[in-house]
Amino acid sequence: MPGQGIHPADFALGPTDGTGRQASAFSILSLRRPQRLWLHLLLFCLTLLTTTAVGAGLAYNFEANRPAFTGDDLFVIGEILAHPARLFDGLPFSLVLMAILLAHEMGHYLACVYYRVDATLPFFIPAPTLIGTLGAFIRIRSPIYSRRALFDIGIAGPLAGFALVIPAFAVGMAWSKVIPGIAERGELIFGVPAIEALFRMAIFPGVPAEDVYLHPVARAAWVGVLATALNLLPIGQLDGGHILYAVAGRYHRLLSRLFVLALIPLGLLYSNSWLLWALILFFLGLRHPSIYDPNPLSRNRRRLAVLALIIFLLSFSVTPVRLADGL
């Protein structure tokens, strides 16, 4: 998800060429701060390590026909520590997940490069979470001057990431297996977005979702789908919020608030996590920098906006994850 980190000292205002790209001799390119490549590489490698460790646990459980996440995963950790070579079994999960996250963020970054918007390379966040990371982001350090540029930068990430999700889900689902009731066992029960259901029906026709044990590659694709859905929420400065602002303009603030309010009944009826998201987005994510550009989006970009909506619907799940006791 691209982050808005705009500081007046980071840029010089200048005329544009009509597309939002700087045409001034004092363009933002001349004032870009150097990239700290060592930091980006270090965070990438650390995140690769943490996601590989998680992937090794998923692979061990998959081979043993155990639920993906169980209460005795400390035993699995012990097995991996006792046999470090098992870490290599986690690479299918970690490499696929990292590729999806990298594609998403590089989509944003390359769009920024095209429009001469100052942005950092992706920052990956290693963390001891269920997937081994808190995701990745780029920081945008200069203004975006046109609707066209805002739209293209906002939509480039989800399109690039989802382009990798599709083959990953296809391959991962083909490597999955049928074990009656497996998806309802363990400590966590995962939701089934529409894109997963479509692949399941194609590869395991007639088999219910609770009987399909997702291969770690398919689980990585599932994480990519969840990240896509969250980023495409049409709120504030999320990718979906950028797209909404480019399409709806002055109605962005009202619509963002309505969509945040819509998360409350989802939290009360399906998953408490939506209440947390509503709270975070209400206080931190509603504001969007103003863009004074009266030019409407082209017809092709409006069609891409519809495509983004379709991707969101394919990726969204009202209950992404729930505990086995129903909370």
C-alpha positions in Angstrom: 0.0 0.0 0.0 1.5 3.4 -0.9 1.9 5.7 2.0 1.4 9.4 1.8 4.4 11.1 3.5 4.4 14.6 2.1 6.6 17.3 3.5 7.0 20.8 1.8 10.7 20.7 2.1 10.9 17.5 0.0 9.7 19.1 -3.3 9.6 22.2 -5.4 6.4 23.1 -7.2 6.6 23.5 -10.9 4.5 23.4 -14.1 3.3 20.1 -15.5 3.0 18.9 -19.0 -0.7 18.2 -18.6 -0.4 14.6 -17.5 0.7 15.3 -13.9 4.4 14.8 -14.9 6.8 17.5 -13.9 8.1 19.6 -16.8 10.1 22.2 -14.8 13.8 22.4 -14.7 13.4 22.3 -10.9 11.5 19.1 -11.2 11.1 16.7 -8.3 13.6 14.3 -9.9 16.4 16.7 -9.2 15.5 16.9 -5.6 14.9 13.2 -4.8 16.7 12.0 -1.8 19.0 9.0 -2.3 17.5 5.6 -1.7 18.9 3.6 1.2 19.3 0.4 -0.7 20.9 -1.4 2.2 17.8 -0.8 4.3 15.4 -2.0 1.7 17.6 -5.1 1.1 18.0 -5.8 4.8 14.2 -5.6 5.4 13.5 -7.8 2.4 16.0 -10.5 3.5 14.6 -10.4 7.1 11.1 -10.7 5.8 12.1 -13.6 3.5 13.5 -15.3 6.6 10.5 -14.9 8.8 8.0 -15.9 6.0 10.1 -18.9 5.2 10.0 -20.0 8.8 6.2 -19.7 8.8 6.2 -21.5 5.4 8.2 -24.4 6.9 5.6 -24.8 9.6 2.8 -24.8 7.1 4.7 -27.4 4.9 5.3 -29.6 7.9 1.6 -29.6 8.9 0.5 -30.1 5.3 2.7 -33.2 4.9 1.4 -34.6 8.3 -2.2 -33.8 7.4 -2.4 -31.5 10.5 -4.4 -28.3 10.4 -2.4 -25.3 9.1 -2.3 -23.6 12.6 -2.8 -25.6 15.8 -2.3 -25.1 19.5 0.8 -27.3 19.5 2.8 -25.5 16.9 5.6 -25.1 19.4 6.2 -28.8 18.6 6.5 -27.9 14.9 9.0 -25.1 15.7 11.0 -27.6 17.7 11.1 -30.0 14.8 12.3 -27.2 12.4 15.0 -26.1 14.9 16.2 -29.7 15.3 16.3 -30.1 11.5 17.2 -26.7 10.0 17.1 -28.2 6.5 13.3 -28.1 6.8 13.4 -24.4 6.4 13.9 -25.0 2.7 10.4 -26.5 2.7 9.1 -23.1 3.5 10.4 -21.4 0.4 7.3 -22.2 -1.8 5.2 -20.2 0.6 7.6 -17.4 1.2 8.7 -16.9 -2.4 5.2 -16.8 -3.7 4.0 -14.4 -0.9 7.0 -12.1 -1.3 6.6 -12.1 -5.1 2.9 -11.0 -4.7 3.8 -8.3 -2.2 6.7 -7.1 -4.3 4.6 -7.0 -7.5 2.0 -4.9 -5.7 4.5 -2.4 -4.4 6.5 -2.2 -7.5 3.4 -1.5 -9.5 2.9 1.6 -7.4 6.6 2.5 -7.5 6.9 2.2 -11.3 3.8 4.3 -11.8 5.4 6.9 -9.6 8.5 6.8 -11.7 6.5 7.3 -14.8 4.7 10.4 -13.4 7.9 11.6 -11.8 6.5 11.4 -8.3 9.1 11.0 -5.6 8.6 7.7 -3.9 10.7 5.2 -2.0 11.4 1.6 -3.0 9.3 -0.9 -1.1 9.8 -1.4 2.6 9.1 -4.9 3.8 8.1 -5.4 7.4 9.3 -8.7 9.1 7.2 -9.6 12.1 6.4 -12.7 14.2 2.9 -12.9 12.8 0.9 -15.9 11.5 2.3 -15.1 8.0 5.7 -13.8 9.1 5.2 -10.2 8.0 3.1 -7.1 8.3 3.3 -6.6 4.6 5.1 -3.9 2.6 4.7 -0.3 1.6 6.2 2.5 -0.3 6.3 6.1 0.9 5.2 8.8 -1.5 7.2 12.0 -0.7 5.8 14.5 -3.2 2.4 15.7 -4.4 0.4 14.0 -7.1 -0.9 16.7 -9.4 -3.6 15.1 -11.6 -6.5 12.6 -11.3 -4.9 10.6 -14.0 -1.6 10.2 -12.1 -3.4 9.4 -8.8 -5.6 6.8 -10.5 -2.8 5.1 -12.3 -0.6 5.0 -9.2 -3.4 3.8 -7.0 -4.6 1.0 -9.3 -1.2 -0.2 -10.5 -0.4 -2.1 -7.3 -3.6 -4.2 -7.0 -3.5 -5.0 -10.7 0.2 -6.1 -10.5 -0.3 -8.1 -7.3 -3.5 -9.8 -8.5 -1.9 -10.8 -11.8 0.4 -13.0 -9.7 -2.3 -14.2 -7.3 -4.2 -15.9 -10.2 -1.4 -18.3 -11.3 -0.4 -18.9 -7.7 -3.9 -19.9 -6.7 -4.2 -22.1 -9.8 -0.9 -24.0 -9.0 -1.5 -24.0 -5.3 -5.0 -25.4 -5.6 -3.8 -28.1 -8.0 -1.3 -29.1 -5.3 -3.9 -29.1 -2.5 -5.6 -32.2 -1.3 -9.0 -33.4 0.0 -9.3 -34.3 3.7 -12.8 -34.3 5.1 -13.4 -31.4 7.5 -9.8 -30.3 7.6 -10.6 -26.6 7.1 -12.8 -26.6 10.2 -10.0 -28.0 12.5 -7.2 -26.2 14.2 -7.2 -22.9 16.1 -8.1 -20.7 13.1 -10.7 -21.0 10.4 -10.1 -19.1 7.2 -12.7 -17.4 5.0 -13.3 -18.4 1.4 -13.1 -15.5 -1.0 -14.8 -15.9 -4.4 -11.6 -16.3 -6.3 -10.7 -19.3 -4.1 -14.2 -20.8 -4.6 -13.8 -20.5 -8.3 -10.5 -22.4 -8.4 -11.9 -25.0 -6.0 -14.9 -25.7 -8.1 -12.7 -26.0 -11.2 -10.1 -28.4 -9.7 -12.2 -30.2 -7.0 -15.7 -30.1 -8.5 -18.4 -31.0 -5.9 -15.9 -30.9 -3.0 -17.0 -28.5 -0.2 -14.6 -25.8 1.0 -14.2 -27.4 4.5 -12.8 -30.6 2.9 -10.0 -28.9 0.8 -6.6 -28.5 2.5 -4.8 -25.6 0.8 -1.2 -26.2 -0.1 1.2 -23.6 1.3 1.4 -22.0 -2.2 -2.3 -21.6 -2.2 -2.2 -20.3 1.3 0.3 -17.6 0.1 -2.1 -16.7 -2.7 -4.9 -16.5 -0.1 -2.8 -14.0 1.9 -2.2 -12.0 -1.3 -6.0 -12.0 -1.9 -6.6 -10.7 1.6 -4.0 -8.0 1.2 -5.7 -7.0 -2.1 -9.1 -6.8 -0.6 -7.9 -4.6 2.3 -6.0 -2.3 0.0 -9.0 -1.9 -2.3 -11.3 -0.8 0.4 -12.6 2.5 -1.0 -11.5 4.5 2.0 -9.1 7.4 2.7 -5.6 6.8 1.4 -5.9 3.1 0.7 -5.5 2.1 -2.9 -9.2 1.9 -3.2 -9.4 5.4 -1.6 -7.1 6.8 -4.3 -9.2 5.2 -7.0 -12.4 6.6 -5.4 -10.9 10.1 -5.2 -9.8 10.0 -8.8 -13.3 8.8 -9.9 -15.6 10.7 -7.4 -13.6 13.8 -6.6 -15.4 15.9 -4.1 -17.6 13.0 -2.9 -14.6 11.1 -1.6 -14.9 12.3 2.0 -18.6 11.4 2.3 -18.2 8.1 0.6 -15.1 7.2 2.7 -17.1 7.8 5.9 -20.0 5.7 4.6 -17.7 2.8 3.8 -16.1 3.0 7.2 -19.6 2.9 8.8 -20.4 -0.1 6.7 -17.5 -2.0 8.4 -19.3 -1.7 11.8 -22.2 -4.1 11.0 -19.6 -6.5 9.4 -17.7 -6.4 12.7 -20.9 -7.0 14.8 -22.3 -9.8 12.6 -19.2 -11.6 11.2 -15.7 -10.7 12.5 -14.6 -8.4 15.3 -11.6 -7.5 13.2 -13.7 -5.2 11.1 -14.4 -3.1 14.1 -10.7 -2.6 14.6 -10.3 -1.7 11.0 -13.2 0.8 11.2 -11.5 2.4 14.3 -8.1 2.7 12.7 -9.4 4.0 9.4 -11.7 6.5 11.0 -8.9 8.2 13.0 -6.0 7.7 10.7 -7.2 6.9 7.2 -10.0 9.2 6.1 -8.1 12.3 5.0 -6.9 12.5 1.4 -4.6 15.3 0.0 -6.6 17.6 -2.3 -6.0 17.5 -6.1 -7.2 20.4 -8.1 -7.7 18.9 -11.5 -11.1 19.4 -13.2 -10.3 17.0 -16.0 -12.4 13.8 -15.8 -10.9 10.3 -16.2 -10.9 8.8 -19.6 -13.3 6.0 -20.5 -10.6 3.4 -20.4 -9.6 4.4 -16.8 -13.2 4.2 -15.8 -13.3 0.7 -17.2 -10.2 -0.1 -15.1 -12.1 1.2 -12.1 -14.8 -1.3 -12.8 -12.1 -4.0 -13.1 -10.8 -2.9 -9.7 -14.3 -3.3 -8.2 -14.5 -6.8 -9.7 -11.1 -7.7 -8.2 -12.3 -6.4 -4.8 -15.4 -8.5 -4.9 -13.4 -11.6 -5.9 -11.0 -11.0 -3.0 -13.3 -9.9 -0.3 -14.5 -12.2 2.5 -16.9 -11.0 5.3 -15.0 -13.3 7.7 -11.4 -13.5 6.6 -10.2 -15.3 9.8 -12.0 -16.5 12.9 -11.1 -18.5 15.9 -12.4 -22.0 16.2 -14.6 -21.0 19.1 -16.5 -18.6 16.9 -15.0 -15.3 18.0 
